[in-house]
Amino acid sequence: MLVFTFCVAGIYACFLTWGVVQERVSTTSYGDSDAPEKFRYFIFLNLIQSLIAAVVSFIYIKVSGRNLNLTSSPRALYTKYAQVALTNCTGSPFGYAALKHIDYPTMILGKSCKLIPVMLMNLVVYRRKFPLYKYVCVMLITAGVSMFMLYHTVEGSNKKGAATNSLWGLFLLGTNLVIDGLTNATQDQIFHDFGQFVSGQHMMFFMNAIGSIYMTIFLVFNPYNDELGQAIRFCQTHPSVIGDVFLFGLCGAVGQCFIFYTLQQYGSLRLVTVTVTRKLFTMLLSVFWFNHKLSMGQWGGVALVFTAIGIEAYIKKMESARLKKEAFRSNEKDKGLTTDIKPAKKID
């Protein structure tokens, strides 16, 4: 439990910082006040983050005394790495495109339901079954976080996003959620099938390294715009953006270390539960720290989430106690069998 708490704290700290830096990169006006420019090259930004994350994970692997297992790993594992890197890269553009057709609260509400596609992809694609309490907890957490977001009042009249929600925008958002769910389900399957060859850091390295290749190919051969050339020229014209982009990539890379360790140890459902509830716990901290107020609907959502967490913790504790009891009985039985066996008589 202590290790899991440390992972949660690391994920929250890194990605809260990452979010602040992301907002700084995307909203800061670089250059002279007479002709300010904003950085709008998000695929290039993701490429830089992937490259930094690949380097950080490689260093992590080497420092821990391991290697990349390039020759000992089966070829099927690299096919899975390529598959999960592809889905990981293609999910984000659908999310960005959806924001052009739906408002920001709808996007956040949709993201709060991410546990459902993760479980659905595990069921449909990989035929993985879960105990009944897992389904109950997923539904309670999804309902709780959705209520929390739905009843959150936006202060002021300046709301982000599109003015109206369109069916096309909802379709793009749904596609984004399904692709993300497939990515998480495939990661679970990789650990299940190739656990002896894969650690969280190995998956982090190969996903980011292969993802960097995909994004580089897209940026170089994209016939619709020259984002790579424009991003490089922007960095040359406004060198101050380089530090912000590097910090963005570094925060994301360190956060991924916690993400992939949690994924390896606890699975994608537990990981997505942490990321989905991050905003809820962040706002709860703000409530107690700055004396903000929540509506009754939001408190109802909080109650559902904590009920789900309590149910899962209780069942986990009962299962752990049962396994320990069975192990103790088995050990006592083995001792009894050993004691009952009498030495054979010596035959002259």
Backbone hydrogen bonds, N-H to C=O, Kabsch-Sander energy under -0.5 kcal/mol:
donor,donor_aa,acceptor,acceptor_aa,energy
5,T,1,M,-2.3
6,F,2,L,-2.0
7,C,3,V,-2.2
8,V,4,F,-2.6
9,A,5,T,-2.5
10,G,6,F,-2.3
11,I,7,C,-2.6
12,Y,8,V,-2.7
13,A,9,A,-2.6
14,C,10,G,-2.5
15,F,11,I,-2.3
16,L,12,Y,-2.0
17,T,13,A,-1.8
18,W,14,C,-2.5
19,G,15,F,-2.0
20,V,16,L,-1.7
21,V,17,T,-2.4
22,Q,18,W,-2.5
23,E,19,G,-2.2
24,R,20,V,-2.0
25,V,21,V,-2.7
26,S,22,Q,-2.3
27,T,23,E,-1.7
28,T,24,R,-2.0
30,Y,28,T,-0.7
30,Y,37,E,-3.3
37,E,30,Y,-2.5
39,F,25,V,-0.7
40,R,38,K,-0.6
42,F,40,R,-0.9
45,L,41,Y,-1.7
46,N,42,F,-2.3
47,L,43,I,-2.2
48,I,44,F,-2.3
49,Q,45,L,-2.1
50,S,46,N,-2.4
51,L,47,L,-2.4
52,I,48,I,-2.4
53,A,49,Q,-2.6
54,A,50,S,-2.3
55,V,51,L,-2.0
56,V,52,I,-2.7
57,S,53,A,-2.5
58,F,54,A,-2.0
59,I,55,V,-2.4
60,Y,56,V,-2.4
61,I,57,S,-2.4
62,K,58,F,-2.2
63,V,59,I,-2.9
64,S,60,Y,-1.8
65,G,62,K,-1.5
66,R,61,I,-2.3
73,S,69,N,-1.6
77,L,74,P,-1.0
78,Y,74,P,-0.8
79,T,75,R,-1.5
80,K,76,A,-1.8
81,Y,77,L,-2.3
82,A,78,Y,-2.4
83,Q,79,T,-2.0
84,V,80,K,-2.8
85,A,81,Y,-2.3
86,L,82,A,-1.8
87,T,83,Q,-2.2
88,N,84,V,-2.0
89,C,85,A,-1.8
90,T,86,L,-2.1
91,G,87,T,-1.3
92,S,88,N,-0.6
94,F,90,T,-0.8
94,F,91,G,-0.5
95,G,91,G,-1.3
96,Y,92,S,-2.4
97,A,93,P,-2.6
98,A,94,F,-2.1
99,L,95,G,-1.4
100,K,97,A,-1.2
101,H,98,A,-2.0
102,I,98,A,-1.5
104,Y,160,K,-1.6
107,M,103,D,-1.6
108,I,104,Y,-2.4
109,L,105,P,-2.5
110,G,106,T,-2.4
111,K,107,M,-2.4
112,S,108,I,-1.5
113,C,110,G,-1.5
114,K,111,K,-1.5
116,I,113,C,-1.3
118,V,114,K,-1.7
119,M,115,L,-2.3
120,L,116,I,-2.8
121,M,117,P,-2.7
122,N,118,V,-1.7
123,L,119,M,-2.0
124,V,120,L,-3.1
125,V,121,M,-1.9
126,Y,121,M,-1.0
127,R,123,L,-0.7
128,R,122,N,-2.7
134,K,131,P,-1.3
135,Y,131,P,-1.0
136,V,132,L,-1.9
137,C,133,Y,-2.6
138,V,134,K,-2.5
139,M,135,Y,-2.2
140,L,136,V,-2.4
141,I,137,C,-2.8
142,T,138,V,-2.6
143,A,139,M,-2.6
144,G,140,L,-2.7
145,V,141,I,-3.0
146,S,142,T,-2.2
147,M,143,A,-2.4
148,F,144,G,-2.3
149,M,145,V,-2.3
150,L,146,S,-2.9
151,Y,147,M,-2.3
152,H,149,M,-1.0
153,T,151,Y,-0.6
155,E,153,T,-0.6
159,K,157,S,-1.2
162,A,99,L,-0.6
162,A,102,I,-1.6
166,S,101,H,-1.1
170,L,166,S,-2.1
171,F,167,L,-2.3
172,L,168,W,-2.4
173,L,169,G,-2.3
174,G,170,L,-2.6
175,T,171,F,-2.5
176,N,172,L,-2.3
177,L,173,L,-2.2
178,V,174,G,-2.4
179,I,175,T,-2.5
180,D,176,N,-2.3
181,G,177,L,-2.5
182,L,178,V,-2.4
183,T,179,I,-2.3
184,N,180,D,-2.3
185,A,181,G,-2.4
186,T,182,L,-2.4
187,Q,183,T,-2.0
188,D,184,N,-2.0
189,Q,185,A,-2.0
190,I,186,T,-2.3
191,F,187,Q,-2.0
192,H,188,D,-2.0
193,D,189,Q,-2.8
194,F,190,I,-2.8
197,F,194,F,-1.9
198,V,194,F,-1.2
203,M,199,S,-2.3
204,M,200,G,-2.2
205,F,201,Q,-2.4
206,F,202,H,-2.5
207,M,203,M,-2.6
208,N,204,M,-1.9
209,A,205,F,-3.0
210,I,206,F,-2.6
211,G,207,M,-2.1
212,S,208,N,-2.1
213,I,209,A,-1.5
214,Y,210,I,-2.2
215,M,211,G,-2.5
216,T,212,S,-2.4
217,I,213,I,-2.4
218,F,214,Y,-2.3
219,L,215,M,-2.7
220,V,216,T,-2.5
221,F,217,I,-2.4
222,N,218,F,-0.9
227,E,225,N,-0.7
230,Q,226,D,-2.5
231,A,227,E,-2.7
232,I,228,L,-2.2
233,R,229,G,-2.3
234,F,230,Q,-2.2
235,C,231,A,-2.2
236,Q,232,I,-2.0
237,T,233,R,-2.4
238,H,234,F,-2.8
241,V,238,H,-1.9
242,I,239,P,-1.4
243,G,239,P,-0.6
244,D,240,S,-0.9
245,V,241,V,-2.6
246,F,242,I,-2.5
247,L,243,G,-2.3
248,F,244,D,-2.3
249,G,245,V,-2.2
250,L,246,F,-2.5
251,C,247,L,-2.6
252,G,248,F,-2.0
253,A,249,G,-2.2
254,V,250,L,-2.5
255,G,251,C,-2.2
256,Q,252,G,-1.9
257,C,253,A,-1.2
258,F,254,V,-1.2
259,I,255,G,-2.2
260,F,256,Q,-3.1
261,Y,257,C,-1.5
262,T,258,F,-2.4
263,L,259,I,-2.4
264,Q,260,F,-2.2
265,Q,261,Y,-2.3
266,Y,262,T,-2.9
267,G,262,T,-0.6
267,G,263,L,-1.5
270,R,266,Y,-0.5
271,L,267,G,-1.8
272,V,268,S,-3.1
273,T,269,L,-2.0
274,V,270,R,-1.8
275,T,271,L,-2.2
276,V,272,V,-3.0
277,T,273,T,-2.0
281,F,277,T,-2.5
282,T,278,R,-2.3
283,M,279,K,-2.5
284,L,280,L,-2.1
285,L,281,F,-2.2
286,S,282,T,-1.9
287,V,283,M,-2.1
288,F,284,L,-2.1
289,W,285,L,-2.2
290,F,286,S,-2.8
291,N,287,V,-0.8
292,H,286,S,-0.6
299,W,295,S,-2.2
300,G,296,M,-2.1
301,G,297,G,-1.9
302,V,298,Q,-2.5
303,A,299,W,-2.3
304,L,300,G,-1.9
305,V,301,G,-2.2
306,F,302,V,-2.5
307,T,303,A,-2.0
308,A,304,L,-2.2
309,I,305,V,-2.4
310,G,306,F,-2.4
311,I,307,T,-2.5
312,E,308,A,-2.5
313,A,309,I,-2.4
314,Y,310,G,-2.5
315,I,311,I,-2.5
316,K,312,E,-2.5
317,K,313,A,-2.2
318,M,314,Y,-2.4
319,E,315,I,-2.6
320,S,316,K,-2.4
321,A,317,K,-2.3
322,R,318,M,-2.2
323,L,319,E,-2.5
324,K,320,S,-2.2
325,K,321,A,-2.2
326,E,322,R,-2.5
327,A,323,L,-2.4
328,F,324,K,-2.3
329,R,325,K,-2.4
330,S,326,E,-2.4
331,N,327,A,-2.2
332,E,328,F,-2.6
333,K,329,R,-2.4
334,D,330,S,-2.1
335,K,331,N,-2.1
336,G,332,E,-2.3
337,L,333,K,-2.3
338,T,334,D,-2.0
339,T,335,K,-2.3
340,D,336,G,-2.1
341,I,337,L,-0.9
342,K,340,D,-0.5
348,D,346,K,-0.6
